């Protein structure tokens, strides 16, 4: 599992835990008559299942380029994918947990609106939390231990200074002060190995070394970074605020 996926999983876990506590305290879905500890266990089970399934759906949606800069479309798609299976899960779990047997199938439609509502709220939290937190990498305190990603570079570029990494289909175009080249790797995997260099993901397809930034400009509502050597890198709307607050531009 890549570092980015681990971070997504951790965010999803904490959102699910918070939601379970809120739903327990409010006695949602007519569970208020059950003892507190039973409600808590029930909601922890339901939200844990929803969190795992939601993350699988989230990873499936990562390649959908139409969602870039369109969070509400992302939330709608995630809600639709998660809700149908979760309605069945909640229906089965509620009957087995509180009654010891499955409830009549006629009770299933009554769960659709509450499940969709909770799923949409949790999906919105996950999407907006992810939008606000670009993956950042940090310089290593030990100069003798360079970032693992450097070993991926062709020999002629390994002694050069890394400027940026740009995703091109299944390849990465590596930009250095000694030229550029392509390597077969996904950006999501490269972000793990770039730890040890000071930089950040500025866009779904770009990682940029912070010391390579020479300026920034805005146009059509988006920021663009000018890098060493005249190279330009886009800043997506989802990362703009966090990068600006971090002093990138």
N, C-alpha and C positions, 0 to 999 in steps of 0.2 A: 504494500500500500504506500502510495506517495505521501510526501509531507502535506501537500495541499488537501488530499483526501482525508488524512488524519485530522487536519484542522477543521474540515467540514464536519467530520464525524463528531468531534468534540463539541463544536457549536450546536449541532443537532441534539446531542445528549443533554446539554444544559438547558436548551429551549424546551425539550421534552420533559425534563425534570421540573422546571418552573411551571409548565402547563399542568402537569400531574398534581402539583401542590394546589394550584388555583382551582382546578376541577374538584379536588377532594374537599377543599374548604367550602366551596359553593354548593356541593352536593349535586353537581350537574347530572343530567340524564336521569333524573328521579332517583338518584342514589343517596339522597339526603337522609333517608330513614335507616340506612345501614350504619353500624358502628364506624367511628372514624378510622380505626386501623384497617378495617376491611375495605373501606372506600380507598384508602391510600394504596393498599396493595393492588387493588383492582386497577386504579388509574395508572400506577407505575407499570403494570403489565401492558395495558392498552397503549400507553404513550411510548413505551420501549419498542413494542411491535411497530407502531406507526413511525417511529424514528428510523428503525432499520429499513423498513420498506420505503420510507421517504428518501433516504440517502441513496438507495439503489435507483430510484426514479430520478433523483437529482443527477447522478452520474450518467444516466442514459440521456439526459437532456443537455449535457455539456457540449455536445457537438452541434447543437441546433443554433446556427449563426443568427437566425432571425430574432433571437432573444437579446442580442447585444444592445444595450441601452434601452431595453423595453421590459422593465421589471414586472409590470402588471401582466404582460403576456407570459412571462416566466412563472409567476404565481398562479395564473389560471391553468397553465399546462400542468404544473406540479400538483395542484389541487385535484384536477381531473384524474390524473394517473393514480394518485394515492387514495382518493375517496371511495371508489367502487370496492376494491378489496377490503378496505378498512370497515365499510358498512357491514360486510359479511362477518369480519372478525369480531367487531363490537357486538353484533347480534348473537353470535355463538358464545363469546366470552361472558356477556351479561347473563345469559340464561344459565350457563354452566356454573358460573361463579356464585350467583345469588340464589338460583333455584335448584341447582344440581341437575338440570336437564335443559335441553334446548327449548326456547320459547316458540310459539306458533310462528310459522313463516309470515303470517299476516301482520306481525308486529315489525317486520323488517322495514317497510316503507316509512314508518314513523321515525326511523333512525337517520334517514338520508339527510334531512336538513341540519340536524345537530352535528352530524359527522362532517358534512361539507363545511359548515361554519367553523368548527374547531380546526379542521385541516387547512382551510384558507388562512386563518389567523396564524397558525404555526408556520405555514409556508411563507407567508409575508415576512415574519420575523427572520426566518432562515435566509431568504433571498436578500433582504435589506442589510442584514448583518454581513453577509458575504460581499455585497456590493461595496461596503464601507471599509473593507479590510484587504487591501492588496497584499500579496505575498512579498515580504521584504526579506532580503538576505543581509548578512552582516559580516564585516571584515573579521578575519581570524586574528586572535591575539598572538598566535604562534606563526611567524612567517615561514617556518620550516614545514608547515602543514598547509599547503595551498588547497584551494577548493578542488574537490574531486573532479569537477567538470573539466578542468584544465587538461586532465589526462585524456579526455575525449578528442581534443584538438589534433589536427595533423601536426607532425613534428615541426614543420616550418613555422607554426604559429604558437607553439607552446611557451616560447620565451617572450611573446608579445603581450600587450596590455589589452584586456577584453573591454570592448566598448558597449556592445549590445548583442542580444540573441533574438533572432526573429524567426517565428514559425512559418514554414512553407509546406503545406500539406503534412506529410509524415516526416518531413525533414526540418532541421534547424539551420538557418543561415547565421553563422557566427561572424560578427564584425569585430575586428581588432585593429590596432594601429599599424599592423603589418599586412593588412589585407583581409579578405573574407573567404569562407569556404562553407560547404554543406556537410552536415553529419546526419546520420539516421537516428533520430531520437524525438520524443515528444517533449513539448515545453513543460508539461506538468511533471514529468520525470526529471527534467533538467533543473527545475527550481530547487529540488532537494540538493542536487550536487553543486549548485552555485553558492550554497552556504559557505562562507569563508571570504566572499567578495561583497563589498558594500553596494547594494543595488535594490531594485524593486521591479515587480511586474507592473508595467504602466498600461497594459492593454492585454486582452486575451491572447494576443500573438506576440507580445514583446516583453523582454526583460532588459533593463538598462542599468549600466554601472553609474552610480551617482556622480562620480568624479569626471565622467565624460560629458556631462550636461554643460552646454555653453550658453543656452538661452531658451526662451519659451515664447510662443505666440499663440493667439487665439483666432479662430475663424469658424464660422458656421456652428458656434456654440461649443466647439471642442478645442482642447489645447494640444499643441504639438511641441515636442522638445527638439531643439537643435543640438546635435551631439558633435563631438570632436570629429573633424574631417568633413563636416558639412552634412553628415547623415541626419535624417529626421525620424523621430519615433512618435507615434500617436499616443495620446493619453485618453483612455476611455472615460466616459462620464461616471461610470461606477467607481473609478479610483481617483477621480480628479480632486475631490475634497480632501481625502486622506493624504495624498501626495503634496497638495498645496500646504496643508497644515504641518507636514513634515519638512517643509522648506525646500522642496524640489523646484518650485518656480513661484 
